[in-house]
């Protein structure tokens, strides 16, 4: 059985990552062929720097990802504290269920509904263009919030409630006790929520496509480029995005592992 399990895992990994490996391999091809490798070259990576559309898309993506992840982390942490503080289980369960809906909902449904909402309010206040930077930022914050909340709530439940009360007894104000006691206790969950939000925002396409308008993010730019011809510069750019997300996931796993080790050592 162990042999079959290893074969199954190997086949699954090959099936999942073989397309990515081919993309990365041909991103270093000096020619534009997708089946003949001429020689190793970094020309397609250098060409990205001089492609205005790609660089604008990259700038837009990083701007939205950093801002949406930061705002979602602040709002999500505050929401997690509020949800944890609810005394009635029914109310807490209802709020948690409502919070999880954006994660369970299909991206295309979320994207279209947000687009209709933004267009409606845009027409209501007389805007010539309803979609742009603000709309795509709000959309990214919306689907990032649940992930931050779900990352912070378990850390809040693991935190000793007596620590906050002890800080108050020692002369701290509620705000000081929160930032000096609660935040350090849940910082792992906050960091995890930020990394997840940044990663999700970085590679989101469906929701961004419906809400970005003229402010196109990198996945939308790549999609528009593939409508014509797929050139190796798209492979190079996709490789950079893949490696960035891969590194972030490694950091996420490292933080999770260290957090579990600390909790086990305390127990």
N, C-alpha and C positions, 0 to 999 in steps of 0.2 A: 504493500500500500504506500510506503514511503517513496518508492521509486515513481509510482504513478503520480503522487502528489508533487514531486519535484518536476516531473515532465509537464504536468498541468500548469504549474507556476511559470515554468520557462516559456511555455506556449503563450500564456496570457501576457507576460512581459514583452515577448516578441511581437505579439499582435498589437499591443498598445503603443510600443515605442519604436517599432520599425519605420513607420511613416515619418516620425520626428527625426530618426537617425538619417534617413534618406534626404530629408530637407536640409539638415545641418551639413551633410556631406556635400551636396551640390551647391550650397551657399559659398563654398570655397573654390568652386570651379571657375577657371578663367574665361571659359566660353559661356554661351547662353543655352547650351543644350541641356536637356533634363535626362538624358540617357547615356551621353558620352562625356566622360570626365577628361578634359584636356590636360590641365596642370593646376597645381595649387596656386591660389591667388587670393588677395584680400581686396581686389578692385571693387567688388560689389559692396563691401562694407565701407570702403572709402567713398563710393558714389552716393551713399545715403546722406553723407554730410552736405552734399551739394544739391540734394533733392529738396526743393522748397516745400512741396506738399507733405513729404514724409516728416521733415523736421518740424513743420507747423503742427502736424498731427501728434508727433511725439511730445511737443511742448504742451499742447492742449491736454493730452492724456495725463502727463505728469502733474499738471496744474490741478486738474479735476481729481486725480487720485489722491494727491496729498491733502487737498482741502476737504474733500468728502470724507476721507478716512479720519482726519483730525476732528472735524465737526461731529461725525458719527460716533467717534470714540468718547467725546465729551458728553454728548446727548445720551448715548447708550449707557455710559457709566452712571449718569444721573438717573436714568430710567430704571436701571438695574437696582440701584439703591432704593428707589421708590417702590418698586415691585416687591423687593425683599421685605420692606417695612410694612407692607399690607398685612393686617392681622387676620382677616377673613380668608379662608382657603378658597371659597367660591369666587370671591372677587379677584384674588391672586391668580387663580386658574384661568378665569375669563380673560384677564389682561395678558397673561402669558400666551394664551391661544391666539388672541388678536395680534400679538407681536409676531408670532410665528407665521402668520398668513403670507407676508411678502416672500418668505423663503420657500413656501410650498406652492405658491402661485406660479404659473407658467410665465416665463420672461416676456413672451410676446403679448400676453394679456396685460401684464404690468406696463410694458412699454406703450401699448396702444392706449390704455386707460390714462396714463400720465400725459401722453401727447394730447389727447382730447381735453383733459383738464387744463393744460397749459394754454392750448389754443383758445379755449373758452374764456379764460381769464384775460388772455392777451387781447382778444376782441372786445371784452367787456371794458377794459381800461383804455382802449384805442391804440394799441401798439401796432406798428406796421409789420413787425416780425415778432411772432409769439415765441419762437424757439431760438435758443442760443445758449450762452455760457451758463446763465442762471438756471435755466430749466434742466440742463444735463447735470449740473451740480446737485440740484435738489433731488433729481431722480436717483443719482448715485448714493446720496445720503439716505434716501428712503430704503433702498435694498441693502445697505450696509448696516443699518441700525440693528436689525434682529441678530446679526452675527456678533456684534459687540455685546449686546445684552446677554446672549447665551454664553459668552465667554466670561463675563464678569460675575453673573449670578452664582455659579458654583464656587467661586473664590469667596464671595460674600458669605455663603453658607458655611464655608470652612473656617471663617474668621471667628475668633472668640468674641462674643458680644460684650463680655466683661471688660475687654480692653478699652472700648469706647467709653464705658461708664467710669473706668478707672482714670482715664485721661480727664474727664469732666471733674472728678473728685480732686484731682491734683491741680486744678485751677485753669484748665484749658476751656476756651469757649467751644460751643458745638462745631463751629467752622474750623477752629484750630485742631480739635480732636479728629475731625474728618480728614484733614490733610496730613496730620502728623501720625495718625494711627491707622485709619481705615485705608487710605490710599496706598501706603507702603505694604499693607497686607494683601491687597488685591492687584498690585502693580503687574504681576505676571498675567492675570486675566486681561488687564487693560492693554498691555503690549500685544498679547495674542489677538485681541479684537482689532487692534490697529493694523497688524500685519495681514489679517484675513481681509479686512476692509480694503486695504491698499491693493492687495492681490486681485480681489474680485473686481475692483474698479479699473484696474490696469488692463484687464483683458475682456471687459464687458463689451459686447457688440450689439445684441438685440435691443436692449433698453436704450443704449446710446444712439442707435440708428434712428429710433422714433422720436427722440427728444433733443438731439443736438442741433438740428437746423443747420445753419452755416458754420457753426463751431464744431467741426468734425474732429472726433478723436481718432487715434491711430488705427484701431480695428476697423473703423468705418472707412478710413482712407485706404487701407489695404484691400478691403472689400471692393471699393470702387475701382481700384487698380486692376483687380483680377477680372473685372468685367471685360476688359480688352484682351490683354495678353499677360501671362504670368512670367515675369522675368526673375532672374536669380537675386536681384536686389530685394525682392519681396521675401525670398528665402532667408536672406541675410538679416533683414529686419525682424522676421518672425523668430529666427534663432536667438536674437538678442532678447526679445520679449520672453521667449521660453526659458532662457538661462536666468533672466531676472526673477521670474516667478519661481523657478526651481531653487534658487538661492534663498528666496524669502520663505519657501516651504521648509527648507532645511533649518533656517533660523527658528521658525515656528516649532518644529519638532524638538530642537535643542532646548528651547524655553520650556516646552511642556515636560520634557524628560527631567530637567533640573527641578521644576516645580514638584513633580511627583517624588523625586528623590528627597527633597527637603521635607515634604509631608510625611514620607515614610520614616525619615530619621527622627522627626518629632514624635511620631507614634511609638 
